[in-house]
Amino acid sequence: MAAEILTFLLAMTPIGELRIAIPTALTVYHLGWAKAYFISVFGNLVPVIFFLLFLGPLSKWLSKNFRTFQRFFTWLFERTRNKYDLRMEKYGYLALVIFVAIPLPVTGGWTGALIAFLFGISFKKAFPSIALGIMIAGGIVLGLTQTGIAIEKYLGWQILVGILAVIGFGWIAYKIKIKKI
């Protein structure tokens, strides 16, 4: 039972989320793929629920009781909405789903909930979008982790490291080329 609780707690972390919980559950705790997936998704949803429910009232209370926070929140909301409002209008909740579904650092449920808060999206609309994004991200991470486990098992860890190195260097080359253009 300790493995399940630790997986659940790992999924609640702000940076790791599913990207840490699922691989750890599969490789360290040796949980089944379905158990690892569902525990991680539910663990990742817990902070999202709290953020969506309590970030608005907390910011109002801070703004009301502390002048500095009022200026900060006003600046943050205006800057964010001015910069990204057209994108939110154009893509709507699909943008939130896609953003949360991409399993990279600084994307995920925590940031999705913060985005929903900044744009004033209600819990009823934000939660299903973020939950769907978390489920998609969980599927991607699960698939990549299972693929890595299979490559390591059948071809050896050296091949797995080589494949990851090629992908990493290819990504870096792609990014450098994009910046030069």
Secondary structure, DSSP 8 states (H G I E B T S, - for coil): -HHHHHHHHHHTSTTTHHHHHHHHHHHTS---HHHHHHHHHHHHHHHHHHHHHHHHHHHHHHHHH-HHHHHHHHHHHHHHHHHHHHHHHHHTHHHHHHHHHS-STT-SHHHHHHHHHHTT--HHHHHHHHHHHHHHHHHHHHHHHHHHHHHHHHH-HHHHHHHHHHHHHHHHHHHHHHHH-
